[in-house]
């Protein structure tokens, strides 16, 4: 059984809805156990449990949320010893274009190290059914990739 961890933060609800869609997609893969966890509650132990990761963040001032940054700050140095080398994906609920938040996560992920498996799902503006479908597909694709040993 593989383990997929979804770590996210949401302030206004948009990224929460995206996280729920990612989680729903991931749960369709029966050979993968998936956890959905808020960034402030996630820890190094969660990283060590995971075989794959999906991060979710709102775009705050052109950057990731403070809560996701806090998660990275708390786990980066303790994780170094473990050389995680885990596959990851990302979704961003953006007010602008979301690229600043995505680039910030990508730079930090290189240090763990983590391997980017997909282009981020970035939702700029209002959340639509098509955006939620893209989030669902991201979760399902990551879970399937883990189950099949592709990642």
N, C-alpha and C positions, 0 to 999 in steps of 0.2 A: 504494500500500500504506500503510495507516494503522498506527500503533504504539500499543500499549496496554502500560503499565508497571504492574505490581503490586508494591507496596512493602509489606513486612510485617515484623513481629517476632513471635517466639513463644518463650516460656520453657519451657512445660510440654508442648507438642505440640498443644494444642487449636487454637490459631490457625494453626499449621503445617498441620493437616488442613483447616482452612477455606480457607487460601491455595491449597492443592493443588486443592480443589474449584473455587474461583474460576478458577484457571488452566485447569483442564480444560474448564470451560464456555467460556472465552474462546477456547480453541484450536479450537473447532468452527467459528469464523468464518474462512473461508479467505482473506479479503481483509485480515486484520489480523494483524500480527506481534506476538506477546505475549512479554514478558519477565517472569519472576518473580524478584524480587530482595529480599534481606534488607536491612532498613533501614540497618544499619551499612555495607553495601557500596554503597548507592545514592548518586549524586552529582548535581551540577548538570548534568553532561553527559547523564545519564539523563533528567532532566526536559526538557532541550532536545530530546532524541530523541523524546519521547512526544507523542502527540496526545490521549491520555486517561490517566487514573490511577485506580488502585484502591488504597486504603490498608487495611492490616489490622493490628490491634493487640490485645493482651490488655488487659483492664482491670486497672490496677495502682493500688491505693489510690484508686479512683474517678477515675482519669486514664488517659491513653494511656501506653504503655510508654516508658521512658526512651530506648530505641533509636529509636523513631519520633520522639520529641521531638528527639533528637540530629540526625536527618536534617533536620528542619525548621530547627533552629538553624544547621546547616551550609549550607543552601541558600537560606534566606529572603532575606537581603540580596543575595547574588550574583544571585538570580533576579529581583529587582526591576527591573533594567534591561531584562529581556526581556518584562515584562508578559504572562506566560504565558497567562492566561485559558483554562485547560484544563478540560474536564469531569472530574469525579471522582466516585467512590463509595467506600464505607467498609464494612468488616466488623469486628466487635468480639467477641472471646471473653471473656465477662464472668463474674465470680463473683457480682456483685451485679446491678444492672440495666443497666450499660453506658452509661447516659446521660451520665455525667461525661466519659468518654473520647470519646464521639461529639461532645459539645458543644465540647470542647477542640480537636479536629481541625477542626470546622466554623469556629470562630473564627479559627484560624490560616489556614485555606484562604482565607478572605475577603481576607487581606492579599496573597496572591501575585499576582494574584487567581486563584482556582479556582472553578468553578461546580459546585455539587452537583446531580447528575443523578438520584439515587435516595435513598430513605430508607435509613439504614444497616441492614445485617443484623446484629442483635445476638443472640448466643447466650448466654443466662444459664443457668448450670448445665451439666449433661451434654450433650455433643454427640450429636445423633441423625441418622439418615438424612435426616429431613426438613430439618434444619438444613443438612446438606451439600448437599441438593438446592437449597435457597434460595441457597447460596453459588455453586453451579454456574450457576444462573439469573442471578445478579448478573453473573458474568463473561461469560456469553453475551449478556446484554442490553447491557452496555457495549460489547462488541466489535461487536455488530450495529449499535448506534447510531452508532459510529464509521464502520463500513463503509458505512452508508446515508447518511452526512452529516447525521444528525439532531443530533448533538452538535457 
